[in-house]
Amino acid sequence: MRAFLCLVLAAQHVEKLTGKPRLMAWLLVLLSGPLIALSQHPANVPLLGLVGLVPLFLVLPHLSRGGAWLAGWVVGLCYFWGDMWWLGQMVTDPGKEWIIFAMFAFVATVMAAYWGVAAMATRWLMTRRAGALILAVPLVWLGIEYMHEFNTPAPYPWLPLGMAITELSLFLQTADIFGQYGLTLAVVLTNLGIARTLELRPETGRLGLRKQGAGRIALPVAAALVLASGSVYGFFRAQTLEADEAPDGPVIALVQGNLSQEVKVGTGAERRKRIVESYSEHMELSQQAARQHAELICWAETMLFGGATRDGLDRLAPQDSALFFDKGVPSRKLLQPSNLISATRQHNTSIAENFRARLAYEIQTPMLVGAITDIPAEEQDIDWKKPTYDSRVYNTSMLFDGQGRVSDSYDKRYLVPGGEYVPLEHVGLVRAIVEYYSEGLQGAVSRVEPGRRLTTFRLPSQTPRLEGRDWAFTSTICYEYAWPGCYAELHEKPARYPDFHVNISNEGWFKQSAELDQAMEFCRLRCIENRMPMVRATNTGISAHIDALGRTREVLTVDGKDREVKGLLLVQPAVLKNPQPTMFVAGAGWALAQLALWFTVGILGLMAAGRVHEIRHRRRGRKAQAAQDKANTSMRNKANDTASQTPQAQA
């Protein structure tokens, strides 16, 4: 074991770069940043993801530890700052733009710092005497990427490397085995394989074909085999799924109201007026959908203005509100703006109550809508939060049947840090910083609680093939689509595997930016990982239908525009006749990511152990040298004393 550790910890001699070759190396590092950034939206240049990291990998063995971290950080900084620029352009109160920019700068810079750690670990693996360790480089990058899914600084799983090859539609189908995690491994392996065919010559700073070294042949061959075999798998998988598609999915209406996000941070009568107008527009589009025989009508996230209780009652006066519902069915009186409860008490009809009444007596079609809901008393069970539960809410998707009754609901479980919850809220300094940011962003601190239930909704079916069986579907809210684990948890152990999925989202914060395109790429991956068609109902776009192969079938467009437009899109999701869990949902994807995480932690531990060993070795060397110097000095002193005494003795 000791011999093995010595072999692992021992480094090869790699000639460091100086002068012109050193300048060439850093120019290559600076080239890698734009290449990998251009591989994703907004540029989205095809195939660049397969070569974007090659310049970085060529340079890393010739750098010091600190230089490797700096190189990875610089590349990551270009990647995240370039492709997440939309985050710094969010809608906010005038004069508060600097808060948004500071938040964006923090998130992008911290995520780039992860890349610095990945580059430092890659450099370490590339310079060990045990040359086979270079095969572990893809696992390290995946392990570092997976750390974004934990409550670390910037817990934000955005722009995974696997999204850099979404144009490889056949290979993309392997995501139903290992998810986006497997795609990240493939991207890093391909970049590494190409890099190992080349070398940066330290004496000239020029690139040339590598003539020797670990992985010179094996890595390119392995990368080619992975891409080829994955594409073959994808071809046959696509054939099977296309044959399993049914043409009789439910007719679903996606209502896109295009409510400006300035309303979210505004105040006063003008804001109230715009909300009422938007509610009326949503109802008009819903009535139009009902006339076109929609079986389910979907509104975007939080579009049921004012919210409701989980039972669908008025949040401000739930007891009075309950008087207008008999067995969950709303009274016709709620079609009026106000009603007398008694001679001295008047109840003003809330939007939620009026919505349910109009649904029951005008639309008469099941509807899935986004709403803010209060936290039920039985779920207010965390002691340190109890003083603040009155200000805490759920972000919910609620399903109402055609009679205006609440069928079921799902509470958002993966929340936006800062925008919806305070990360590490129990830490006073962190809480103060996030509260200040939230007040600048949306006028108040948002304390949304993570949901606890894994809801499978049921929708009455009109399809003869199902013989009276309901449709089963799941729902997520907004950026939950960025978390592979969110979908795997929803679909791992349901009583029945869902037929389709509905994502309701409000991305109006980001106007016409690349965030909307990146969101669509995430949704494509979730469809493949779970082998389930998805429909997206959004506030400002992009509202769409994506099939189980990750292909975008239909998009709501108005005058050629797919964002910041108002309209209605009716779709029939391409449901499968025999929907069933994928290997990813069953746990393979999770296992791969967790393996990579623990392997990376182990590598970082070995690096730390090696550094400690090196420091101790140097200290021992210095002590030995000091002892030797002391001994030499003593011997010289003795010799000098002897030499000085000899003439006296002779005299």
C-alpha positions in Angstrom: 0.0 0.0 0.0 2.8 2.4 0.9 4.5 1.6 -2.4 1.3 2.2 -4.3 0.8 5.6 -2.6 4.4 6.5 -3.3 3.8 5.7 -7.0 0.5 7.7 -7.1 2.0 10.7 -5.2 5.2 10.7 -7.2 5.3 13.3 -10.0 6.9 13.1 -13.4 9.4 15.6 -14.4 7.7 18.1 -16.6 9.7 20.9 -18.0 8.4 24.3 -17.0 7.8 27.0 -19.6 9.7 30.2 -19.7 9.9 33.2 -22.1 8.1 32.8 -25.4 6.8 29.3 -24.8 5.2 30.5 -21.5 3.5 33.3 -23.4 2.2 30.8 -26.0 0.8 28.6 -23.2 -1.2 31.4 -21.7 -2.5 32.5 -25.1 -3.8 28.9 -25.5 -5.5 29.2 -22.1 -7.1 32.4 -23.3 -8.2 30.7 -26.5 -10.0 27.9 -24.5 -12.3 30.3 -22.8 -14.0 31.7 -25.9 -14.1 28.3 -27.5 -16.0 26.7 -24.7 -18.2 29.8 -24.2 -19.2 29.7 -27.9 -20.4 26.1 -27.6 -23.6 27.2 -25.8 -26.3 29.8 -26.1 -26.3 32.6 -27.1 -23.7 31.6 -29.7 -24.4 27.9 -29.8 -21.7 27.0 -32.4 -22.0 23.3 -33.2 -19.3 20.9 -32.1 -17.1 23.5 -30.4 -17.9 21.7 -27.1 -15.8 18.8 -28.3 -12.7 20.9 -28.7 -13.2 23.9 -26.4 -11.1 22.5 -23.5 -8.3 21.1 -25.7 -6.0 24.2 -25.4 -6.4 24.2 -21.6 -5.6 20.5 -21.3 -2.4 21.0 -23.5 -1.1 23.7 -21.2 -2.0 22.3 -17.7 1.0 19.8 -17.3 3.4 22.7 -17.8 2.0 24.9 -15.1 2.5 25.2 -11.4 -0.3 24.3 -9.0 -1.3 28.0 -8.6 -0.9 28.5 -12.4 -3.2 25.5 -13.1 -5.9 26.9 -10.8 -5.6 30.4 -12.4 -5.9 28.9 -15.9 -9.0 26.9 -15.0 -10.5 30.0 -13.3 -9.8 32.2 -16.3 -11.4 29.7 -18.7 -14.4 29.3 -16.4 -14.7 33.1 -16.0 -15.0 33.5 -19.7 -17.5 30.7 -19.9 -19.8 31.7 -17.1 -19.5 35.5 -17.5 -20.1 35.2 -21.2 -23.0 32.7 -21.3 -24.7 33.9 -18.0 -24.6 37.6 -18.8 -28.4 37.6 -18.9 -28.4 37.1 -15.1 -26.9 40.5 -14.7 -29.7 42.1 -16.8 -32.6 41.1 -14.7 -35.6 43.4 -14.2 -35.4 45.3 -10.9 -36.3 48.7 -9.4 -34.6 51.6 -11.2 -31.4 52.5 -9.4 -31.0 48.9 -8.0 -29.2 47.5 -11.1 -25.9 47.4 -9.4 -27.3 44.8 -6.9 -28.3 42.5 -9.8 -24.9 42.9 -11.4 -23.1 42.2 -8.1 -25.2 39.0 -7.6 -24.4 37.9 -11.2 -20.7 38.6 -10.7 -20.6 36.7 -7.5 -22.4 33.6 -8.9 -20.4 33.5 -12.2 -17.1 34.1 -10.4 -17.7 31.4 -7.8 -18.7 28.9 -10.5 -15.5 29.7 -12.3 -13.6 29.0 -9.2 -14.8 25.5 -9.3 -13.2 25.2 -12.7 -10.0 26.4 -11.1 -10.1 23.4 -8.7 -10.9 21.0 -11.6 -8.0 22.3 -13.6 -5.6 22.0 -10.7 -6.8 18.4 -10.1 -6.4 17.7 -13.8 -2.8 19.0 -13.8 -2.1 16.7 -10.8 -3.5 13.6 -12.6 -1.6 14.4 -15.8 1.8 14.7 -14.0 1.8 11.5 -11.9 4.2 8.7 -12.7 1.2 6.4 -12.7 0.2 7.4 -16.2 -3.1 5.6 -16.1 -4.4 8.2 -13.7 -5.1 10.5 -16.7 -8.2 8.3 -17.4 -9.7 9.8 -14.2 -9.7 13.4 -15.6 -13.4 13.2 -16.9 -14.6 11.9 -13.5 -12.9 14.8 -11.7 -14.6 17.4 -13.9 -18.0 15.6 -13.4 -17.4 15.5 -9.6 -16.6 19.2 -9.5 -19.7 20.0 -11.7 -21.9 17.9 -9.5 -20.9 20.0 -6.4 -23.0 22.8 -7.9 -26.1 20.8 -6.8 -25.2 21.2 -3.1 -25.7 24.2 -0.9 -22.2 25.5 -1.6 -21.6 29.1 -2.6 -23.6 29.6 -5.8 -25.7 26.4 -5.6 -26.7 26.9 -9.2 -26.5 23.9 -11.6 -26.3 26.1 -14.7 -24.4 25.4 -18.0 -23.2 21.9 -17.4 -20.6 20.8 -19.9 -23.0 18.1 -21.2 -25.2 20.9 -22.7 -22.3 21.8 -25.1 -23.2 18.9 -27.4 -27.0 19.1 -27.6 -26.7 19.2 -31.4 -25.5 15.6 -31.4 -29.1 14.4 -31.3 -28.3 10.7 -31.6 -25.6 10.6 -28.9 -27.9 12.7 -26.7 -30.2 9.7 -26.4 -27.7 8.1 -24.0 -29.0 10.5 -21.4 -31.7 8.0 -20.5 -28.9 5.9 -19.0 -26.5 8.3 -17.2 -28.3 11.6 -17.7 -26.6 14.9 -18.4 -23.8 13.5 -16.2 -22.8 11.0 -18.8 -22.8 13.7 -21.5 -20.3 15.7 -19.4 -18.1 12.7 -19.1 -18.2 12.3 -22.9 -17.4 16.0 -23.5 -14.4 16.0 -21.2 -13.2 12.6 -22.5 -13.3 13.8 -26.1 -11.4 17.0 -25.3 -8.9 15.0 -23.4 -8.5 12.5 -26.2 -7.8 15.2 -28.8 -5.4 16.9 -26.5 -3.4 13.7 -25.9 -2.6 13.5 -29.7 -0.8 16.8 -29.4 1.9 18.3 -27.2 3.1 21.8 -26.4 6.9 21.7 -26.9 8.6 23.6 -24.1 11.7 24.5 -26.0 9.8 26.3 -28.8 6.3 26.8 -27.5 4.9 25.2 -30.7 2.3 22.5 -31.0 3.2 19.1 -32.5 2.0 15.5 -32.6 2.7 13.7 -29.4 5.2 10.9 -29.9 5.0 9.2 -26.5 3.2 9.4 -23.2 0.2 7.8 -21.4 -3.1 7.8 -23.3 -1.6 9.0 -26.6 -3.5 6.3 -28.5 -5.9 4.9 -25.9 -7.7 8.1 -25.0 -8.5 9.2 -28.6 -9.7 5.7 -29.4 -11.8 5.5 -26.2 -13.4 8.9 -27.0 -14.2 7.8 -30.6 -15.7 4.6 -29.4 -17.8 6.3 -26.8 -19.2 8.8 -29.3 -19.8 6.1 -32.0 -21.4 3.5 -29.7 -23.5 6.2 -28.1 -24.8 7.4 -31.5 -25.6 3.8 -32.5 -27.5 3.3 -29.3 -29.3 6.6 -29.9 -30.3 5.6 -33.4 -31.9 2.3 -32.3 -33.4 3.9 -29.2 -35.0 6.6 -31.4 -36.5 4.0 -33.7 -38.0 2.1 -30.8 -39.5 5.2 -29.2 -41.0 6.5 -32.4 -42.7 3.2 -32.9 -44.1 3.5 -29.4 -45.6 7.0 -29.8 -49.3 7.3 -29.7 -51.2 10.0 -31.7 -54.0 10.3 -29.1 -52.5 12.4 -26.3 -54.7 14.9 -24.5 -55.3 18.3 -26.0 -53.4 20.8 -23.8 -53.7 24.5 -24.1 -50.7 26.7 -23.1 -51.7 30.2 -22.1 -48.9 32.8 -22.5 -50.0 36.1 -20.9 -46.8 38.1 -21.4 -47.2 40.1 -18.2 -44.2 42.4 -17.9 -42.0 41.7 -14.9 -41.9 45.4 -14.0 -45.3 44.7 -12.5 -43.7 42.2 -10.1 -41.5 44.9 -8.6 -43.9 47.8 -9.0 -46.4 49.2 -6.4 -49.6 51.2 -6.3 -52.8 51.5 -8.3 -51.1 51.1 -11.6 -49.7 47.7 -10.7 -53.1 46.6 -9.4 -54.7 47.8 -12.7 -52.2 45.9 -14.8 -52.7 42.7 -12.8 -56.5 42.9 -13.2 -56.1 43.4 -17.0 -53.7 40.5 -17.2 -56.1 38.3 -15.3 -58.9 39.2 -17.8 -56.6 38.4 -20.7 -55.7 35.0 -19.2 -59.4 34.2 -18.8 -60.2 35.2 -22.4 -57.4 33.0 -23.7 -58.7 30.2 -21.5 -62.2 30.5 -22.8 -60.9 30.4 -26.3 -59.0 27.2 -25.4 -62.2 25.6 -24.0 -64.0 26.5 -27.2 -61.3 24.6 -29.1 -61.9 21.5 -27.0 -58.8 21.6 -24.8 -58.7 18.9 -22.1 -56.3 20.7 -19.9 -55.5 24.5 -19.8 -52.2 25.6 -18.3 -51.2 29.0 -16.9 -47.6 30.0 -16.0 -46.0 30.2 -12.6 -47.7 32.5 -10.1 -50.3 33.7 -12.6 -53.2 33.1 -10.2 -52.6 36.5 -8.8 -52.9 37.0 -5.0 -52.5 33.2 -4.5 -54.7 31.0 -2.4 -54.7 28.5 0.4 -53.9 24.9 -0.5 -57.7 24.4 -0.5 -58.1 27.1 -3.1 -59.6 29.7 -0.7 -58.9 33.4 -0.3 -55.6 33.7 1.6 -56.6 36.8 3.5 -60.0 35.5 4.7 -60.1 31.7 4.4 -63.0 31.2 6.8 -65.2 33.7 5.1 -64.1 32.3 1.7 -65.1 28.7 2.8 -68.8 29.9 3.1 -68.9 30.2 -0.7 -67.9 26.6 -1.5 -70.2 23.7 -1.1 -68.2 20.4 -1.2 -65.5 22.4 -3.0 -67.7 23.7 -5.8 -67.7 27.5 -6.0 -70.9 29.6 -5.6 -72.2 31.6 -8.5 -72.1 34.6 -6.1 -68.3 34.6 -6.6 -68.8 35.9 -10.2 -69.7 39.2 -8.5 -67.0 41.6 -7.1 -68.4 41.5 -3.5 -71.0 39.7 -1.4 -72.7 40.2 1.9 -72.1 37.5 4.5 -74.4 39.1 7.0 -76.1 42.5 7.4 -72.8 43.9 8.7 -70.1 41.8 7.0 -69.1 42.1 3.3 -66.7 39.8 1.5 -64.7 41.1 -1.4 -64.2 38.4 -4.0 -60.5 37.6 -4.5 -59.1 36.7 -7.9 -58.7 33.1 -6.8 -62.4 32.8 -5.9 -63.5 34.5 -9.1 -61.2 32.3 -11.1 -62.8 29.2 -9.6 -66.3 30.4 -10.2 -65.6 31.3 -13.8 -63.9 28.0 -14.3 -67.0 26.2 -13.0 -69.6 28.2 -14.9 -67.9 29.4 -18.0 -64.8 27.4 -18.9 -65.7 24.0 -17.4 -62.3 22.5 -18.3 -59.5 21.2 -15.9 -56.9 23.9 -15.4 -53.3 23.7 -14.0 -52.2 27.1 -12.7 -49.3 28.6 -10.8 -50.1 30.2 -7.4 -48.5 31.3 -4.2 -50.1 29.3 -1.4 -49.9 29.4 2.4 -48.1 26.7 4.3 -50.6 24.4 6.1 -50.3 24.3 9.9 -49.3 20.7 9.9 -46.2 21.5 7.8 -45.1 24.4 10.1 -42.9 22.0 12.0 -39.3 23.5 12.0 -38.8 25.1 15.4 -36.5 27.9 14.5 -38.8 29.0 11.6 -42.0 29.1 13.6 -41.8 32.9 14.4 -41.7 33.6 10.6 -44.1 31.0 9.2 -46.7 33.8 8.7 -44.4 35.3 6.0 -43.4 32.0 4.4 -45.2 30.5 1.4 -45.1 27.7 -1.2 -44.7 28.2 -4.9 -47.4 25.9 -6.1 -48.9 24.4 -9.3 -52.6 23.7 -8.6 -54.9 21.5 -10.6 -58.6 22.4 -10.6 -61.3 20.2 -12.2 -64.0 21.4 -14.5 -66.2 22.2 -11.6 -63.7 24.5 -10.0 -62.7 22.1 -7.3 -59.1 21.6 -6.2 -57.9 18.2 -7.5 -54.3 18.2 -6.3 -51.2 20.4 -6.0 -47.5 20.3 -6.2 -45.1 22.7 -4.3 -41.8 23.7 -5.8 -39.0 21.8 -4.2 -35.9 23.2 -5.8 -35.8 27.0 -5.1 -33.9 29.9 -6.6 -31.2 31.0 -4.1 -31.7 34.7 -3.2 -34.8 35.1 -5.3 -37.0 32.6 -3.5 -35.1 31.6 -0.3 -32.2 32.6 1.8 -29.3 30.1 1.5 -27.8 29.3 4.9 -30.6 31.4 6.5 -29.5 30.5 10.0 -26.2 32.3 9.5 -26.8 35.9 10.4 -24.3 37.5 7.9 -25.5 35.4 5.0 -29.1 36.2 5.8 -28.4 40.0 6.0 -26.6 40.0 2.6 -29.3 38.0 0.8 -32.1 40.0 2.4 -30.5 43.2 1.2 -30.2 41.8 -2.3 -33.8 40.5 -2.3 -35.2 43.8 -1.3 -33.4 45.4 -4.2 -34.5 42.8 -6.6 -38.2 42.4 -5.8 -39.0 44.9 -3.1 -39.1 42.4 -0.2 -37.4 39.2 1.0 -39.0 36.2 -0.5 -39.2 33.2 1.9 -40.5 30.4 -0.2 -40.4 27.0 1.5 -39.3 23.9 -0.4 -42.2 21.6 -1.1 -42.3 18.1 0.4 -44.7 16.1 -1.8 -44.0 14.2 -5.0 -47.4 14.7 -6.7 -48.7 12.7 -9.7 -51.7 14.5 -11.1 -54.6 12.7 -12.8 -56.6 14.1 -15.7 -59.8 12.5 -17.1 -59.2 10.8 -20.4 -61.3 10.9 -23.6 -59.0 8.4 -25.3 -60.6 5.0 -26.2 -57.2 3.3 -26.0 -57.0 3.9 -22.3 -60.5 2.3 -21.7 -61.5 4.9 -19.1 -58.1 5.2 -17.4 -57.0 8.7 -16.5 -54.0 10.4 -17.8 -51.1 10.6 -15.3 -48.8 13.6 -15.3 -46.3 15.4 -13.2 -45.5 19.1 -12.9 -42.4 21.2 -12.1 -42.1 24.9 -11.6 -39.6 27.3 -13.3 -35.9 26.4 -13.0 -36.5 23.0 -11.4 -35.9 21.9 -15.0 -32.2 22.6 -14.4 -32.0 19.8 -11.7 -31.8 16.2 -13.0 -32.5 15.0 -9.5 -35.7 16.8 -9.2 -37.2 14.8 -12.1 -35.7 11.5 -11.0 -37.2 11.9 -7.6 -40.6 12.7 -9.1 -40.6 9.6 -11.3 -38.6 7.1 -9.4 -41.5 5.4 -7.5 -44.9 6.7 -8.6 -47.9 4.4 -8.4 -48.0 4.7 -12.2 -45.3 6.1 -14.5 -46.6 9.4 -15.9 -47.7 9.9 -19.5 -46.4 13.5 -19.8 -44.9 16.4 -17.9 -45.9 20.0 -17.5 -43.4 22.7 -16.6 -44.9 26.1 -15.7 -42.5 28.9 -15.6 -42.1 32.7 -15.5 -38.9 33.8 -17.1 -40.0 37.3 -17.9 -37.2 38.5 -15.6 -34.8 37.8 -18.5 -36.6 39.5 -21.4 -35.4 38.1 -24.8 -32.0 36.8 -23.5 -30.2 33.5 -23.9 -31.6 32.3 -20.6 -34.8 31.2 -22.4 -32.8 29.2 -25.0 -30.7 27.6 -22.3 -33.9 26.7 -20.4 -35.2 24.9 -23.5 -32.0 22.9 -23.7 -32.4 21.8 -20.0 -36.0 20.7 -20.8 -34.8 18.7 -23.8 -32.4 16.8 -21.5 -35.1 16.2 -18.9 -37.4 14.7 -21.5 -34.7 12.3 -22.7 -33.6 11.3 -19.1 -37.1 10.5 -18.1 -38.4 9.4 -21.6 -41.5 11.6 -21.2 -42.9 14.4 -23.4 -43.1 17.8 -21.8 -45.2 20.9 -22.4 -44.1 24.3 -21.1 -46.5 27.0 -20.2 -44.6 30.2 -19.6 -45.4 33.9 -19.0 -43.3 35.5 -21.8 -41.9 32.5 -23.6 -40.7 30.0 -24.7 -43.9 28.0 -24.5 -43.5 24.7 -26.3 -44.0 21.0 -26.7 -41.0 18.6 -26.5 -41.2 14.9 -27.2 -39.6 12.0 -25.4 -36.6 12.1 -27.8 -35.9 15.7 -26.8 -37.1 17.2 -30.0 -39.0 20.5 -30.0 -42.2 19.7 -31.8 -44.2 23.0 -31.4 -43.4 26.5 -30.2 -45.8 29.4 -29.5 -44.9 32.1 -32.0 -46.6 35.4 -32.8 -45.4 37.2 -35.9 -42.3 35.1 -35.9 -41.4 35.8 -32.3 -41.3 33.1 -29.6 -40.7 35.4 -26.6 -42.3 38.5 -25.1 -45.5 37.8 -27.0 -49.1 36.9 -25.8 -51.0 34.0 -27.2 -52.4 30.5 -27.0 -50.9 27.2 -28.2 -52.8 23.9 -28.3 -50.7 20.8 -28.4 -51.1 17.0 -28.2 -48.0 15.7 -26.3 -46.4 12.8 -28.1 -47.3 10.3 -25.3 -45.8 6.8 -25.3 -48.0 3.7 -25.3 -45.8 2.0 -22.7 -44.2 4.7 -20.5 -41.7 3.3 -18.0 -38.8 4.4 -15.8 -35.4 4.8 -17.5 -32.1 3.5 -16.2 -31.3 7.1 -15.2 -34.5 7.4 -13.1 -33.9 4.0 -11.6 -30.6 5.3 -10.2 -27.8 4.8 -12.7 -27.4 8.5 -13.3 -27.3 9.3 -9.6 -24.7 6.5 -9.0 -22.4 7.9 -11.7 -22.5 11.4 -10.4 -22.0 10.3 -6.8 -19.1 8.0 -7.8 -17.5 11.0 -9.5 -18.1 13.2 -6.5 -16.5 10.8 -4.0 -13.7 10.0 -6.4 -13.0 13.7 -6.8 -13.0 14.2 -3.0 -10.5 11.3 -2.8 -8.2 12.9 -5.5 -8.3 16.2 -3.7 -7.4 14.3 -0.5 -4.4 12.7 -2.2 -3.4 16.1 -3.6 -3.5 17.5 -0.1 -1.6 14.5 1.3 1.0 14.9 -1.4 1.4 18.6 -0.6 1.8 17.8 3.1 4.3 15.1 2.2 6.2 17.5 0.0 6.3 20.2 2.8 7.5 17.7 5.3 10.1 16.4 2.9 11.4 19.9 2.3 11.4 20.6 6.1 13.4 17.4 6.7 15.7 18.4 3.9 16.2 21.9 5.3 16.8 20.4 8.8 19.2 17.9 7.4 21.0 20.6 5.4 21.1 22.8 8.5 22.5 19.9 10.5 25.1 19.2 7.8 26.0 22.9 7.6 26.4 23.0 11.4 28.6 19.9 11.3 30.7 21.3 8.5 31.0 24.6 10.4 32.0 22.6 13.5 34.6 20.7 11.6 36.0 23.8 10.0 36.2 25.4 13.4 38.0 22.4 14.8 40.4 22.4 11.8 41.1 26.1 12.3 41.7 25.6 16.0 44.1 22.8 15.3 45.9 24.8 12.6 46.2 27.8 15.0 47.6 25.5 17.8 50.2 23.7 15.7 52.7 26.7 15.4 52.5 27.3 19.2 53.2 23.6 19.8 56.2 23.8 17.5 57.4 26.9 19.2 
